[in-house]
Amino acid sequence: MDTKTFDYLYNKAQGDSAESIMKELEITAEEYAQMEQKLAPVLAEIMKERAQAEKIGERFLHLTNYLYMGKSDQEKGMHRPPAIKPRTGDQIALPAVATIPLPEITLHQAISQRRSLRKYSDAPLSQEELSFLLWSCSWARDFRSSERLEITLRNVPSAGARHPLETYLYIRRVTGIKPGLYYYHPVKHLLVLVMNGPEIERKIVEGCFCQEMTSASAVNFIWTAVPYRTIWRYDQRSYRYMYLDAGHAAQNLHLAAEAIDGGACMIGAYCDEMMSEALDLDGTEEFVIYIATVGKKEPVITVH
Ligand SMILES: Cc1cc2nc3c(=O)[nH]c(=O)nc-3n(C[C@H](O)[C@H](O)[C@H](O)COP(=O)(O)O)c2cc1C
């Protein structure tokens, strides 16, 4: 899905007039008519689903009550899912976590100075700084694998240690690393190149509705969830837990970014379809759950 298609469908579903949609999308009456014809079945499907979407939050809370849960796949004896998604591609080793000099900032300072930062300096992050950020939110301090169970343990908590989150980075400015989309391997602490080139950057920025910080940041963290990892144990209640897990990872990143004289901004406003396409995910077995932009703070200019 591209931005124009999304905007057309969104505005149509909101009941906006043809005139206002043409104006917003900057398209002619002819182009509008073409879109209308082409997207009629998609729009019809959206309008049908919309009726069900009403009060879905309340229904979700209600139906993920323990009383409605059946036996989980784990309880049924189904084989355990892997704790990490296998990924192949060019690898970049990151500085070992144990050797990273930790910045001198107190927890009190990090918490009290944290703000959503949407403007960044042009300074790149060093590989040590990137390594530190990943250590804070995604790194696996332990990996345990047996026939019965496979888990990672990280610096953030996760319901049942299921850790359903995967971490992708869109790197723009990290010293010695070419811009591109990378997958982070939490056990091996390395990056795997997924894709580079201008197209992937455009897709990610547009997928985040062109919010300015997504094209100003040094790195965009994109967390995905692999729901079955948690569902295997907690069935549908897992959809509560995955989002809580993502919040833990994000807050650690937020505070770690403060510690390197940087900052972060969380992003929940993104287009599901565009982000799935950008990362080549099916959007169900694995989907984008949370995004964060990170960069160094702009220098403070004092006027005398
Ligand atoms: C779940 C979540 C989603 C958010 N999504 C966005 C977003 O899409 N764009 C944005 O500019 N800020 C986003 N934010 C940042 C909030 O706007 C910000 O935290 C809030 O305004 C409070 O400001 P502070 O973080 O500086 O204290 C998000 C924050 C959270 C927790």
The ligand as an SDF file (V2000), in Angstrom:
LIG
                    3D

 31 33  0  0  0  0  0  0  0  0999 V2000
    2.4350    4.5360   22.8430 C   0  0  0  0  0  0  0  0  0  0  0  0
    3.0140    5.8570   22.4300 C   0  0  0  0  0  0  0  0  0  0  0  0
    2.8900    6.2670   21.1130 C   0  0  0  0  0  0  0  0  0  0  0  0
    3.4410    7.4880   20.7080 C   0  0  0  0  0  0  0  0  0  0  0  0
    3.3660    7.8310   19.3930 N   0  0  0  0  0  0  0  0  0  0  0  0
    3.9050    9.0110   18.9910 C   0  0  0  0  0  0  0  0  0  0  0  0
    3.9020    9.3490   17.6170 C   0  0  0  0  0  0  0  0  0  0  0  0
    3.4630    8.5970   16.7530 O   0  0  0  0  0  0  0  0  0  0  0  0
    4.4280   10.5620   17.2840 N   0  0  0  0  0  0  0  0  0  0  0  0
    4.9660   11.4180   18.2010 C   0  0  0  0  0  0  0  0  0  0  0  0
    5.4270   12.5000   17.8220 O   0  0  0  0  0  0  0  0  0  0  0  0
    5.0140   11.0860   19.5150 N   0  0  0  0  0  0  0  0  0  0  0  0
    4.5050    9.9010   19.9320 C   0  0  0  0  0  0  0  0  0  0  0  0
    4.5830    9.5380   21.2550 N   0  0  0  0  0  0  0  0  0  0  0  0
    5.2370   10.4470   22.2340 C   0  0  0  0  0  0  0  0  0  0  0  0
    4.1990   11.1940   23.0600 C   0  0  0  0  0  0  0  0  0  0  0  0
    3.5770   12.1610   22.2580 O   0  0  0  0  0  0  0  0  0  0  0  0
    4.8990   11.8110   24.2920 C   0  0  0  0  0  0  0  0  0  0  0  0
    5.4050   10.8070   25.1090 O   0  0  0  0  0  0  0  0  0  0  0  0
    3.9480   12.6980   25.0820 C   0  0  0  0  0  0  0  0  0  0  0  0
    3.5450   13.8140   24.3520 O   0  0  0  0  0  0  0  0  0  0  0  0
    4.5450   13.1490   26.4120 C   0  0  0  0  0  0  0  0  0  0  0  0
    5.7420   13.8920   26.2020 O   0  0  0  0  0  0  0  0  0  0  0  0
    7.1460   13.4540   26.8390 P   0  0  0  0  0  0  0  0  0  0  0  0
    7.4520   12.0700   26.3330 O   0  0  0  0  0  0  0  0  0  0  0  0
    8.1460   14.4620   26.3490 O   0  0  0  0  0  0  0  0  0  0  0  0
    6.9980   13.4540   28.3140 O   0  0  0  0  0  0  0  0  0  0  0  0
    4.0780    8.3270   21.6510 C   0  0  0  0  0  0  0  0  0  0  0  0
    4.2090    7.8990   22.9780 C   0  0  0  0  0  0  0  0  0  0  0  0
    3.7100    6.6710   23.3590 C   0  0  0  0  0  0  0  0  0  0  0  0
    3.9210    6.2080   24.7700 C   0  0  0  0  0  0  0  0  0  0  0  0
  1  2  1  0
  2  3  1  0
  2 30  2  0
  3  4  2  0
  4  5  1  0
  4 28  1  0
  5  6  2  0
  6  7  1  0
  6 13  1  0
  7  8  2  0
  7  9  1  0
  9 10  1  0
 10 11  2  0
 10 12  1  0
 12 13  2  0
 13 14  1  0
 14 15  1  0
 14 28  1  0
 15 16  1  0
 16 17  1  0
 16 18  1  0
 18 19  1  0
 18 20  1  0
 20 21  1  0
 20 22  1  0
 22 23  1  0
 23 24  1  0
 24 25  2  0
 24 26  1  0
 24 27  1  0
 28 29  2  0
 29 30  1  0
 30 31  1  0
M  END
$$$$
